Amino acid sequence: MTKQLERLLQWSCGLLSAMALFCIMWLTLVDVSGRKFLNNSVPGSVEVTEILMVVVIFGALPLVSLRGEHVIFDSLDPFVPKALKGLQQRLVNLVCAGTFGLLAHLLVKRAERFAEYGEVTSRLLIPLSPVAWMMAIMLAATALLHLYFVLVGHGTGAAHAGEVQP
């Protein structure tokens, strides 16, 4: 992966997640302070927090995969011969790419249905279609990233574990 593309991915996804987390922090501060001192909370704060949590989680998903910081089941690694490690990593990345791709496809269908029916949140009437589209885009980006790792041979968790990548 080119350094420019990697940097763009880190900045865009990182900034998106960081800004959403920052907004959650301030919303929670204002909401709790309002309840404590003014006996009144921010209307719809739960809905906004839920949407912002989705942005944090799905916005960071490509970064987690890029850095190899996802959960790794490595209990069987001592039994896998070194010659098969590269194949094993490619196979895991292929399964991840397929899974994220399928989830992205399902979320695209859900976003289209949300848009068609005009689905909104219950209190603030925030449209749900753009949120589902953002989730689908981030899942698709993560799927493409794992597909790239299949082709190039990036190791699953190699950056995190300090292993040498094939």
GUSELUM-443307 format. One record per residue: x, y, z of N, C-alpha, C in turn; residue in three letters. Coordinates in steps of 0.05 Angstrom, whole numbers, plus 5000, padded with zeros to 4 digits. Example, Ala and Ser with C-alpha at 12.3 -4.5 7.8 and 13.67 -1.06 7.14 Angstrom:
BEGIN
526448865156524649105156526449345156ALA525749555142527349795143525850015157SER
! end
This chain:
BEGIN
501749775000500050005000501850255000MET501250434983502850674982502550835007THR504650975014504651135039502551355038LYS502151465014500151675012497251575017GLN496651335005494051215010493651135039LEU495751025050495650945079495251195096GLU496751405090496451655106493651775103ARG492551775078489851875073487851715089LEU488151445090486351275105486551335134LEU488951365144489351415173488151685181GLN488651885164487652155171484552165169TRP483452065147480552085143479051925164SER479751675167478351505186478951585215CYS481451645220482251735247480851995255GLY480752185236479552445242476552405246LEU475252245230472452195232471752075259LEU473251875267472751735293473351925316SER475552065314476352245336474352475340ALA473352585318471352795320468752695332MET467952455324465552345336465852285366ALA468152185373468752125401468852385417LEU469952595406470052855419467252965423PHE465552935403462753025406461252865427CYS461752605429460552445450461452545477ILE464052605480465052705505463652965514MET463453155496462153405503459153375507TRP457853215491455053165495454453035522LEU456052845529455752715555456252915578THR458353085575458853285596456553475599LEU455553575577453253765578450753625589VAL450253385580447853235588447953185618ASP450153075628450353015657450253265674VAL451753475665451653725679448853845680SER447453825658444753935657442853775676GLY443253515677441553365695442253415724ARG444753455730445653495757444953775768LYS445553985752445254255761442654395753PHE441554325730439154455720436754275720LEU437154025729434953825730433653785703ASN435253805682434253775655436553675637ASN435953465621438053355604437753455576SER439653395559439553475531437553295516VAL435553415503433553255489434853095466PRO434252835466435352665445438252595447GLY439452635471442252585474442952285470SER441152115478441651825474441751755444VAL439951865428439951805400442451905387GLU443252155393445652265382448152105390VAL448252025415450451865425450651595411THR448351475406448251215392449351245364GLU448551455350449451505322452451565322ILE453351725341456151785342457851545349LEU456751365366458251115372458550945347MET456550945330456750795304458950925287VAL459051185287461151325272463951255283VAL464251245309466851185321467650895314VAL465750705317466450425313467050365284ILE465150445266465550385238467650555225PHE468050795235470150965224472950865230GLY473150735253475750625261476350345250ALA474250215240474549935230476749905209LEU476950075189479150045170481950085183PRO482050265202484650305216485450065233LEU483549945245484149705261485249485243VAL484049445220485149245201487749335189SER488049585183490649685171492949635190LEU492449685216494649655235494849365247ARG492949195239493048925250492448905279GLY490649085289490149095318487548965326GLU486448805308483948665315484548425332HIS482448295342482748065359483947835343VAL485947705354487247495340487147235356ILE486147025344486146765357488746625348PHE490646605366493246495359494046245375ASP492046115386492645875403493745645386SER493045635361494045415344496545485328LEU497445735331499845825316502345655321ASP502845555345505245385348505145125332PRO502745045325502444795310502444825280PHE502345075270502345135242505345165233VAL506145005213508945035204509445315192PRO511945405196512645675186512145705156LYS512445485141512045495112509145565105ALA507245505123504445555117503445815129LEU505045965144504246215157503146415137LYS504546455115503746645095501046565083GLY500746305077498146205066495946245087LEU496546185112494646215133493746515135GLN495546695134494946985135493247065112GLN493946975088492347045064489546925066ARG489246685076486646555079484946705099LEU486146785122484646945142483747205130VAL485547345116484847595103482647565082ASN482647335068480547275048477847235062LEU477847095084475347055099474447325110VAL476247485120475447755130474347925108CYS475647925084474748085062471947995053ALA471447735052468847635045466747705065GLY467447685091465547745112464848045112THR466848215111466348505110464848585085PHE465548455062464148515037461248435039GLY460648205050457848125053456348315071LEU457548385094456248575112455748845098LEU457648935082457349185068454949165049ALA454748945035452548895016449848905030HIS449748765053447248765069446549045079LEU448549195087447949465096447149655074LEU448149615050447249775027444349725023VAL443549475024440649405020439049535043LYS440049525067438649645090438449955087ARG440650075078440650365074438550445052ALA438450285031436450345010433650315021GLU433250115038430550075050429850305069ARG431850385085431450615103430650865087PHE432050915065431451145048428651125036ALA428050885026425450845014423150885033GLU423450795058421250815077421451075094TYR423651225090423951475105424451425135GLY425951215142426451145170427951375184GLU427051445208428351655224428451565253VAL430051695269430151635297427551725310THR426851615333424251665345423951945357SER425952055368425652315381426452555364ARG428852545353429852775338429352755308LEU428252535299427552485271429952515253LEU432152405262434652405246434452175225ILE434852225200434652015180436751795185PRO435951545183437751325188439251235163LEU438251305139439551215115442451305112SER443151565118445951645116447751495136PRO446751425159448351275178448850995168VAL446850875156447250605145449150615121ALA448950825105450850855082453750885092TRP454051045113456751075124457850805134MET456150655148457050395157457750215134MET456150215113456750045089459350125076ALA459850385074462250485061464750405077ILE464550425103466850345120467350045119MET465149895119465449605116466649525089LEU465749665068466849605041469849685040ALA470549905052473349995053475049785068ALA473949675090475449475105475649215089THR473549145074473648905057475748935036ALA475849175023477849225002480649215014LEU480949315038483549305051484549025056LEU482648855065483348575070483948425043HIS482448495023482948384996485748464986LEU486448714991489148804984491248634999TYR490748585025492548425041492848135030PHE490648035019490747765007492647774983VAL492447974966494047994942496948054948LEU497448234967500148324973501548144994VAL499948025011501147845031501547975058GLY500148185064500348315090499348125111HIS500848095133500147905154498048015173GLY496247835181494247905200495547945227THR495448185238496648235264499648265264GLY500848255240503848265239504948525249ALA503548745242504549005251504349035281ALA502248915292501848935321503748755336HIS504048515326505648325341508648355336ALA509448525317512248575311513448355294GLY511848195281512747975264513748095238GLU515447935225516348015198514147935178VAL513348125161511348075142512547945117GLN511047745106512247605082512347785058PRO
! end
